[in-house]
Amino acid sequence: MDKPVRPLSFLSALLVNNDLRQWLITAARRVRAHFDGRRQVYVLAFGTLFLGGLAISVSVLNLDLTARFAAWIVLDLIIFTPLAVLITALGLKNNANILKRDIRLREAFTATSAGVVAEVAPVPGGLVARGAALMSSGAKVGEAGAVLVANSVLGMAVAVVAASIAIWADQQLVSIVAGVVGTVAAAASVFWAVQRRSLRTGAIFAALKLAGWAVFIIRIKIALLAIGAMAGFDDLALFGVSGAFGSLASFAPGGLGLPEGLAAVFAAVNDFSPAAAFLAMAINRLVGLAFCGGWLWAVFTLGRRDAANISSAACAPDPAAPGNIND
């Protein structure tokens, strides 16, 4: 008698099922083909959405850029943004570990920063950078793709579950449905990681996603405090969903304007200021770009200097060689 298929085993198997993967690849190619021919139009549209929404939000809120604003932004820039990048880098390192590969933490940190900066271009920068880092560690394309899909599903699931908890008091049915869907998706992703590697690796996989979500919420809270807006957990949790889902749109520069726009919509539904929500998400993006851009500049500047020093040392005459001027 055949053994019954366990739900979690079935769900996790979907991540590596050949037929499903082929269907997803075909569907993705069709979507990509649609957007590739219209990429400039979408980039212009979403870029306008971002810049226009930013300008309107600043105008509506009548911001007072005092020392308080600067203090909150600096706090985010020097503490919580580096922490967010570090958690993502540790996640990338753990993704490699799931595939029985290894990435040095500095390389993972740089790849994460490169992904953040690359998302201002009309490509899925984060996905490309993380995929390249995994493949440079020896992972195959299919392996890298599978672990990045699981990583994305888990990130969205965490955000959905948190939002389902936040809206329980007002929308119990929606909360239950969202909670079940998010929990099943998260469990499938973690179970897949456990099957691929170990229970410890799966636990780290989940813990880092939870930590990343928490730091994201803190950063949004800081951005809101910087502009003088107060938000409760329900508002912040919905912003977390907008960030997770909005950044999936690779046809726009890193989903440029989409997380901010979704946050404004969720805010309006939740009786919160759409302008404050949009601006907080925009500040979150801009501070991240500033830090990651600075990190890449430092890495490449120091890298060029190190390369120049190595080259000079290699070209320098060997003191022990015959005919040296010092002989």
TAGI-V643434 format. One record per residue. RES is the residue in three letters. OMEGA is omega in degrees with one decimal (none if undefined). D_FIRST is the distance of its C-alpha to the first C-alpha in whole Angstrom. Layout:
res	omega	d_first
RES	OMEGA	D_FIRST
RES	OMEGA	D_FIRST
//
This chain:
res	omega	d_first
MET	-178.4	0
ASP	176.6	4
LYS	176.8	6
PRO	179.5	9
VAL	178.5	12
ARG	-176.8	15
PRO	-177.2	18
LEU	178.0	20
SER	179.6	18
PHE	-177.4	18
LEU	179.7	22
SER	178.5	23
ALA	178.8	21
LEU	-177.4	24
LEU	-177.9	26
VAL	178.2	26
ASN	-174.3	24
ASN	-178.9	26
ASP	179.6	26
LEU	-179.4	27
ARG	179.1	29
GLN	178.2	31
TRP	179.6	31
LEU	179.6	33
ILE	179.1	35
THR	179.6	36
ALA	180.0	37
ALA	179.3	39
ARG	178.4	41
ARG	177.6	42
VAL	179.5	43
ARG	-179.9	45
ALA	178.3	46
HIS	-174.4	48
PHE	-179.1	49
ASP	-179.6	50
GLY	-177.3	53
ARG	-172.8	54
ARG	-178.4	54
GLN	178.8	57
VAL	-178.8	57
TYR	178.2	54
VAL	178.6	56
LEU	-177.9	59
ALA	-177.2	58
PHE	173.6	56
GLY	176.4	59
THR	177.0	61
LEU	-177.9	59
PHE	-177.2	58
LEU	178.6	62
GLY	177.7	63
GLY	178.4	61
LEU	-179.8	62
ALA	-179.9	66
ILE	-179.6	65
SER	178.8	64
VAL	-179.4	67
SER	-177.7	69
VAL	-175.8	68
LEU	-179.9	67
ASN	-173.0	71
LEU	174.1	70
ASP	-175.1	72
LEU	-178.1	71
THR	178.6	73
ALA	179.1	72
ARG	179.0	69
PHE	-178.8	67
ALA	-178.3	68
ALA	179.3	67
TRP	-179.4	63
ILE	178.8	63
VAL	177.6	64
LEU	179.1	62
ASP	-175.3	59
LEU	-173.0	60
ILE	-178.7	60
ILE	-169.0	58
PHE	175.1	55
THR	174.4	54
PRO	178.8	54
LEU	178.5	52
ALA	179.1	50
VAL	179.3	50
LEU	-179.8	49
ILE	177.8	46
THR	178.2	45
ALA	175.8	46
LEU	175.9	44
GLY	177.8	41
LEU	177.4	41
LYS	178.2	42
ASN	174.9	38
ASN	177.3	37
ALA	179.2	38
ASN	176.4	36
ILE	179.7	33
LEU	-179.6	33
LYS	175.4	35
ARG	-179.5	38
ASP	174.0	41
ILE	176.6	44
ARG	-175.1	47
LEU	179.9	48
ARG	178.8	51
GLU	178.4	50
ALA	179.2	47
PHE	179.9	50
THR	178.2	52
ALA	177.7	49
THR	178.6	48
SER	178.5	52
ALA	178.5	52
GLY	179.0	50
VAL	-179.2	51
VAL	-177.1	55
ALA	-178.0	53
GLU	173.2	52
VAL	175.4	55
ALA	-178.3	55
PRO	175.7	53
VAL	175.3	50
PRO	-169.8	47
GLY	-178.8	49
GLY	-179.8	46
LEU	-179.0	43
VAL	-177.0	45
ALA	-179.7	47
ARG	178.1	44
GLY	179.2	42
ALA	179.3	45
ALA	179.1	45
LEU	-179.1	41
MET	176.8	42
SER	177.6	45
SER	178.6	43
GLY	-180.0	41
ALA	176.0	38
LYS	-177.9	37
VAL	-179.5	37
GLY	179.1	33
GLU	-180.0	33
ALA	179.3	36
GLY	-178.8	35
ALA	-177.1	32
VAL	177.6	33
LEU	174.5	36
VAL	178.6	34
ALA	179.3	32
ASN	179.7	35
SER	179.3	37
VAL	179.9	34
LEU	179.0	34
GLY	178.2	38
MET	-179.0	38
ALA	178.3	35
VAL	179.9	37
ALA	-179.1	40
VAL	179.1	38
VAL	178.3	37
ALA	178.7	41
ALA	179.5	42
SER	176.4	40
ILE	-176.1	41
ALA	-175.0	45
ILE	-176.3	45
TRP	-175.3	43
ALA	-174.8	46
ASP	-175.1	47
GLN	-172.6	44
GLN	-179.7	41
LEU	177.6	39
VAL	179.2	39
SER	-179.7	39
ILE	-179.4	36
VAL	-179.5	34
ALA	179.9	36
GLY	179.7	35
VAL	-179.7	31
VAL	-179.5	31
GLY	-179.4	33
THR	179.0	31
VAL	179.9	28
ALA	179.3	29
ALA	-179.8	31
ALA	179.2	27
ALA	-179.3	26
SER	-178.7	29
VAL	179.8	29
PHE	176.4	25
TRP	179.6	26
ALA	178.6	29
VAL	178.7	27
GLN	-179.5	24
ARG	-171.8	27
ARG	-177.2	29
SER	178.0	29
LEU	179.8	29
ARG	179.8	33
THR	177.3	33
GLY	178.5	31
ALA	177.5	33
ILE	177.6	37
PHE	-179.3	35
ALA	-176.6	35
ALA	-179.5	38
LEU	177.0	40
LYS	177.5	39
LEU	178.9	40
ALA	178.7	44
GLY	177.8	44
TRP	-178.5	44
ALA	-179.9	46
VAL	176.5	49
PHE	179.5	49
ILE	177.8	49
ILE	-179.3	52
ARG	177.2	54
ILE	178.0	54
LYS	178.4	55
ILE	178.9	58
ALA	178.4	59
LEU	177.6	59
LEU	179.9	62
ALA	-179.4	64
ILE	174.6	64
GLY	-179.7	65
ALA	179.0	62
MET	-179.1	60
ALA	176.7	56
GLY	-177.8	54
PHE	-179.0	50
ASP	177.4	49
ASP	-177.1	51
LEU	179.8	50
ALA	177.9	46
LEU	175.8	47
PHE	177.4	49
GLY	177.2	46
VAL	-179.6	44
SER	177.8	46
GLY	-178.1	47
ALA	-176.4	43
PHE	-177.7	43
GLY	-177.6	46
SER	-179.6	46
LEU	-174.8	43
ALA	-175.4	46
SER	-179.2	46
PHE	171.7	49
ALA	180.0	51
PRO	179.9	53
GLY	-175.6	50
GLY	-173.8	50
LEU	179.1	53
GLY	-177.4	54
LEU	176.0	51
PRO	-179.6	50
GLU	179.6	53
GLY	177.7	53
LEU	178.1	50
ALA	178.3	51
ALA	178.4	55
VAL	178.8	52
PHE	179.8	50
ALA	-179.9	54
ALA	178.8	55
VAL	-176.2	52
ASN	179.0	53
ASP	175.9	56
PHE	-177.8	57
SER	177.4	60
PRO	-179.8	58
ALA	179.6	61
ALA	179.5	60
ALA	-180.0	56
PHE	-176.6	57
LEU	179.4	60
ALA	177.7	57
MET	178.7	55
ALA	177.6	57
ILE	178.1	59
ASN	179.4	55
ARG	-174.6	55
LEU	177.1	59
VAL	176.6	59
GLY	177.6	56
LEU	-179.5	57
ALA	-178.6	60
PHE	-176.5	59
CYS	175.7	56
GLY	177.4	59
GLY	178.7	61
TRP	-179.9	59
LEU	177.9	58
TRP	-179.6	62
ALA	-178.7	62
VAL	-177.1	60
PHE	177.0	61
THR	179.3	65
LEU	178.7	64
GLY	178.2	62
ARG	178.7	65
ARG	178.8	67
ASP	179.2	65
ALA	179.7	65
ALA	179.5	68
ASN	178.6	69
ILE	179.9	67
SER	179.3	68
SER	-179.7	72
ALA	-178.9	71
ALA	-177.6	70
CYS	-177.8	73
ALA	179.2	75
PRO	179.2	77
ASP	-178.6	76
PRO	-177.4	79
ALA	-177.0	78
ALA	179.1	78
PRO	177.2	82
GLY	178.2	84
ASN	-175.8	83
ILE	-179.5	86
ASN	-178.6	86
ASP	none	86
//
